[in-house]
Amino acid sequence: MWTSSAGWPRSVGLEVDPGGGLARRHVAHALDLVGGGQDAGVEEAASRPVALDPQADHGRGGDRVAARSAESRVEDRDVGREAVPVASAADRDVVLRDTRTLPGAGTYTILVDPQAASTGSMTVTLYDVPPDAGGPIGFGSPATANVSTPGQNVAFSFAGQANQRVSVKLSGVTISTSQVSTYIALPSVVPSGLRIGTYAVVVDPQAAATGSITVTLYDVPPDATGNLVGGPSLIATMSVPGQNGRFTFDGHVGQRVSLALSAVTVSTSYVSILRPDGTTLVGLTLVTTTGRTFTVDPPVDGTYAVVVDPLSTATGSMTLALAAG
């Protein structure tokens, strides 16, 4: 999930894998890989809000020419950028020199400079890269983009508000490997010419990967909460992908506590119990529709928290009942 705050431009990565599901929080300048072949799923066990923050410090260009090559140094003459090594010997099968915009009409040269005593051959393919795929995306409405040319990206734009919580589902992924980020776009830092105040989910296929991806954006309500006391049960409902639950109870030294989870309709979730200082008393425990019972001996007096984190796009409800004795 993400949540909004304020400045420009920063990337928020999403940790996903090819298993099928929901993109989770990972705030970093390095982008995270998404594998294709199945629906994109979640690697991270816990889901937390992430700031949709215009105070960011990572930008992108709108370059529109890409070159694919292998081992050696490749330099684009007259584009005004330094030559850099494009591959090591271990990765020399396919290397994509990422997309860039030519500054004007004329003749350009792709220079290949073998390093040290290297000899051999390579194939260079030049692509005329179309505009990035994507466009505006609404909450709850899946949008599919097709990447037809190496170097082409995907940018789905949406309007975000301060402290709004957002989650993203990536599915139908046929792009072999991608990096996924969010951006706040300014006129001089775009992807795809987005306006001030507009956020974007950006998919950057790696190497020469092409294919399609479906993105679904969710407006996530506050996490389900409540106070557990001995006797009456509490029904917790997580109705939107990315919504979690956090429930508290008072624990005392020498008083064993039993927590029963029943009538579970959330297909799969992780449940943990935290001490009053926020450290872990019971680590992440997988709970399915069969339910589960936890028994703990509070090590200190204070308020404990039960955290419920539905996996992937799972939603539903469960009944929590506390017994102390």
FILO-485164 format. One record per residue (C-alpha): chain; x, y, z. Coordinates in steps of 0.05 Angstrom, whole numbers. Layout:
<atoms>
<A; <X; Y; Z>>;
...
</atoms>
This chain:
<atoms>
<A; <0; 0; 0>>;
<A; <19; 73; -7>>;
<A; <-2; 135; 32>>;
<A; <8; 209; 7>>;
<A; <50; 266; 41>>;
<A; <88; 325; 3>>;
<A; <154; 353; -49>>;
<A; <187; 318; -111>>;
<A; <204; 268; -146>>;
<A; <215; 202; -112>>;
<A; <207; 129; -131>>;
<A; <169; 80; -88>>;
<A; <185; 8; -106>>;
<A; <137; -50; -104>>;
<A; <161; -120; -85>>;
<A; <127; -172; -127>>;
<A; <138; -240; -157>>;
<A; <104; -281; -211>>;
<A; <57; -316; -162>>;
<A; <-5; -274; -172>>;
<A; <-29; -215; -130>>;
<A; <-18; -149; -98>>;
<A; <41; -101; -99>>;
<A; <67; -85; -29>>;
<A; <107; -30; 2>>;
<A; <181; -22; -9>>;
<A; <205; 50; -6>>;
<A; <272; 54; -43>>;
<A; <307; 89; -100>>;
<A; <326; 21; -128>>;
<A; <268; -9; -166>>;
<A; <241; -79; -155>>;
<A; <234; -135; -206>>;
<A; <169; -163; -230>>;
<A; <171; -230; -266>>;
<A; <123; -248; -321>>;
<A; <89; -313; -340>>;
<A; <34; -311; -287>>;
<A; <-2; -258; -246>>;
<A; <47; -216; -206>>;
<A; <45; -236; -132>>;
<A; <71; -213; -65>>;
<A; <138; -232; -35>>;
<A; <133; -189; 27>>;
<A; <95; -217; 87>>;
<A; <72; -151; 117>>;
<A; <34; -95; 82>>;
<A; <41; -24; 108>>;
<A; <21; 45; 83>>;
<A; <71; 80; 37>>;
<A; <71; 155; 27>>;
<A; <49; 183; -40>>;
<A; <102; 237; -31>>;
<A; <114; 294; -80>>;
<A; <179; 309; -40>>;
<A; <218; 259; -81>>;
<A; <289; 254; -107>>;
<A; <289; 205; -165>>;
<A; <273; 225; -236>>;
<A; <264; 195; -306>>;
<A; <275; 220; -376>>;
<A; <231; 212; -437>>;
<A; <282; 182; -484>>;
<A; <256; 149; -547>>;
<A; <313; 109; -581>>;
<A; <341; 44; -554>>;
<A; <400; 0; -575>>;
<A; <409; -74; -560>>;
<A; <479; -104; -558>>;
<A; <527; -150; -520>>;
<A; <596; -148; -488>>;
<A; <640; -85; -495>>;
<A; <631; -11; -488>>;
<A; <577; 24; -528>>;
<A; <576; 99; -539>>;
<A; <522; 140; -574>>;
<A; <561; 195; -609>>;
<A; <530; 265; -611>>;
<A; <478; 249; -557>>;
<A; <523; 280; -504>>;
<A; <529; 221; -456>>;
<A; <590; 184; -432>>;
<A; <606; 115; -456>>;
<A; <595; 61; -404>>;
<A; <608; -14; -400>>;
<A; <543; -48; -423>>;
<A; <556; -119; -400>>;
<A; <602; -167; -364>>;
<A; <623; -232; -397>>;
<A; <571; -269; -356>>;
<A; <513; -225; -381>>;
<A; <532; -213; -453>>;
<A; <475; -249; -488>>;
<A; <427; -189; -490>>;
<A; <440; -118; -464>>;
<A; <394; -60; -477>>;
<A; <422; 11; -479>>;
<A; <361; 45; -450>>;
<A; <316; 93; -488>>;
<A; <337; 164; -503>>;
<A; <313; 223; -544>>;
<A; <356; 246; -601>>;
<A; <370; 321; -596>>;
<A; <361; 335; -670>>;
<A; <359; 307; -741>>;
<A; <425; 282; -769>>;
<A; <471; 222; -773>>;
<A; <488; 186; -708>>;
<A; <540; 133; -693>>;
<A; <537; 74; -645>>;
<A; <610; 62; -626>>;
<A; <631; -6; -599>>;
<A; <698; -5; -562>>;
<A; <722; -74; -539>>;
<A; <759; -68; -473>>;
<A; <830; -92; -459>>;
<A; <848; -148; -508>>;
<A; <777; -169; -522>>;
<A; <759; -193; -592>>;
<A; <697; -225; -622>>;
<A; <631; -205; -653>>;
<A; <564; -175; -633>>;
<A; <497; -159; -663>>;
<A; <468; -89; -653>>;
<A; <394; -76; -663>>;
<A; <367; -5; -663>>;
<A; <294; 8; -644>>;
<A; <249; 67; -659>>;
<A; <213; 69; -592>>;
<A; <140; 91; -591>>;
<A; <111; 133; -534>>;
<A; <103; 97; -468>>;
<A; <41; 54; -462>>;
<A; <-12; 66; -409>>;
<A; <-53; 128; -392>>;
<A; <-100; 149; -337>>;
<A; <-124; 95; -289>>;
<A; <-183; 97; -242>>;
<A; <-191; 63; -175>>;
<A; <-219; -7; -180>>;
<A; <-217; -9; -256>>;
<A; <-164; -56; -286>>;
<A; <-122; -25; -342>>;
<A; <-79; -66; -390>>;
<A; <-18; -40; -428>>;
<A; <21; -74; -483>>;
<A; <96; -62; -492>>;
<A; <112; -77; -564>>;
<A; <184; -50; -571>>;
<A; <246; -59; -527>>;
<A; <258; 6; -489>>;
<A; <184; 24; -485>>;
<A; <156; 33; -414>>;
<A; <87; 35; -384>>;
<A; <60; 94; -343>>;
<A; <-10; 93; -312>>;
<A; <-27; 161; -281>>;
<A; <-75; 176; -224>>;
<A; <-91; 235; -179>>;
<A; <-71; 223; -106>>;
<A; <-87; 261; -42>>;
<A; <-45; 272; 21>>;
<A; <-51; 212; 68>>;
<A; <-90; 171; 17>>;
<A; <-74; 97; 21>>;
<A; <-66; 62; -46>>;
<A; <-52; -10; -65>>;
<A; <-35; -38; -133>>;
<A; <-49; -106; -163>>;
<A; <-6; -130; -221>>;
<A; <-35; -188; -261>>;
<A; <-34; -220; -330>>;
<A; <41; -206; -335>>;
<A; <74; -232; -399>>;
<A; <135; -186; -393>>;
<A; <192; -232; -371>>;
<A; <223; -182; -322>>;
<A; <204; -111; -303>>;
<A; <218; -58; -251>>;
<A; <158; -23; -220>>;
<A; <157; 44; -185>>;
<A; <112; 103; -169>>;
<A; <129; 175; -185>>;
<A; <103; 245; -173>>;
<A; <111; 279; -241>>;
<A; <133; 350; -253>>;
<A; <138; 384; -322>>;
<A; <213; 373; -324>>;
<A; <211; 303; -294>>;
<A; <159; 259; -328>>;
<A; <143; 195; -348>>;
<A; <100; 207; -409>>;
<A; <87; 281; -396>>;
<A; <46; 274; -333>>;
<A; <20; 337; -298>>;
<A; <40; 368; -231>>;
<A; <5; 331; -175>>;
<A; <-6; 268; -216>>;
<A; <22; 202; -192>>;
<A; <42; 146; -238>>;
<A; <53; 72; -232>>;
<A; <112; 60; -279>>;
<A; <131; -7; -307>>;
<A; <201; -11; -338>>;
<A; <214; -76; -376>>;
<A; <286; -100; -368>>;
<A; <335; -116; -424>>;
<A; <295; -127; -488>>;
<A; <232; -153; -454>>;
<A; <164; -138; -484>>;
<A; <94; -162; -469>>;
<A; <33; -139; -430>>;
<A; <12; -124; -358>>;
<A; <-54; -108; -324>>;
<A; <-54; -58; -266>>;
<A; <-111; -49; -216>>;
<A; <-109; 9; -168>>;
<A; <-146; 7; -101>>;
<A; <-165; 63; -53>>;
<A; <-151; 29; 14>>;
<A; <-192; 47; 75>>;
<A; <-162; 50; 145>>;
<A; <-141; -17; 175>>;
<A; <-194; -54; 214>>;
<A; <-185; -43; 289>>;
<A; <-216; -62; 355>>;
<A; <-204; -80; 427>>;
<A; <-207; -153; 448>>;
<A; <-233; -170; 517>>;
<A; <-248; -237; 548>>;
<A; <-317; -263; 530>>;
<A; <-349; -224; 472>>;
<A; <-320; -240; 403>>;
<A; <-301; -189; 351>>;
<A; <-314; -194; 276>>;
<A; <-258; -165; 234>>;
<A; <-271; -147; 161>>;
<A; <-216; -131; 110>>;
<A; <-256; -111; 48>>;
<A; <-203; -82; 1>>;
<A; <-137; -113; -23>>;
<A; <-82; -82; 19>>;
<A; <-125; -70; 81>>;
<A; <-99; -102; 144>>;
<A; <-126; -111; 215>>;
<A; <-97; -90; 282>>;
<A; <-131; -110; 347>>;
<A; <-108; -97; 418>>;
<A; <-116; -132; 485>>;
<A; <-90; -122; 555>>;
<A; <-41; -174; 579>>;
<A; <-14; -187; 649>>;
<A; <45; -228; 674>>;
<A; <22; -296; 700>>;
<A; <-44; -294; 662>>;
<A; <-45; -341; 601>>;
<A; <-84; -314; 541>>;
<A; <-118; -355; 487>>;
<A; <-138; -323; 421>>;
<A; <-183; -363; 374>>;
<A; <-193; -344; 301>>;
<A; <-255; -375; 271>>;
<A; <-306; -365; 214>>;
<A; <-247; -343; 171>>;
<A; <-265; -324; 99>>;
<A; <-197; -292; 84>>;
<A; <-165; -345; 41>>;
<A; <-94; -336; 68>>;
<A; <-64; -286; 118>>;
<A; <-6; -277; 165>>;
<A; <-22; -264; 238>>;
<A; <28; -239; 290>>;
<A; <24; -215; 362>>;
<A; <66; -155; 385>>;
<A; <89; -137; 455>>;
<A; <72; -69; 485>>;
<A; <139; -42; 460>>;
<A; <123; -64; 389>>;
<A; <171; -122; 387>>;
<A; <148; -191; 365>>;
<A; <118; -239; 415>>;
<A; <89; -287; 363>>;
<A; <120; -284; 294>>;
<A; <84; -286; 227>>;
<A; <38; -347; 228>>;
<A; <0; -371; 167>>;
<A; <-76; -373; 177>>;
<A; <-125; -402; 127>>;
<A; <-200; -412; 126>>;
<A; <-193; -469; 176>>;
<A; <-176; -417; 230>>;
<A; <-125; -422; 286>>;
<A; <-117; -414; 361>>;
<A; <-58; -378; 394>>;
<A; <-38; -387; 467>>;
<A; <12; -338; 498>>;
<A; <39; -321; 566>>;
<A; <48; -245; 568>>;
<A; <119; -229; 592>>;
<A; <101; -159; 617>>;
<A; <38; -121; 635>>;
<A; <12; -76; 580>>;
<A; <-27; -71; 515>>;
<A; <-12; -124; 462>>;
<A; <-30; -121; 388>>;
<A; <-55; -175; 341>>;
<A; <-37; -158; 269>>;
<A; <-74; -191; 211>>;
<A; <-44; -184; 142>>;
<A; <-83; -217; 85>>;
<A; <-37; -243; 31>>;
<A; <-38; -220; -41>>;
<A; <-107; -194; -60>>;
<A; <-143; -233; -6>>;
<A; <-203; -200; 29>>;
<A; <-256; -225; 76>>;
<A; <-271; -230; 150>>;
<A; <-255; -270; 213>>;
<A; <-281; -276; 284>>;
<A; <-231; -263; 340>>;
<A; <-246; -288; 411>>;
<A; <-201; -276; 471>>;
<A; <-200; -318; 534>>;
<A; <-156; -303; 594>>;
<A; <-144; -349; 652>>;
</atoms>
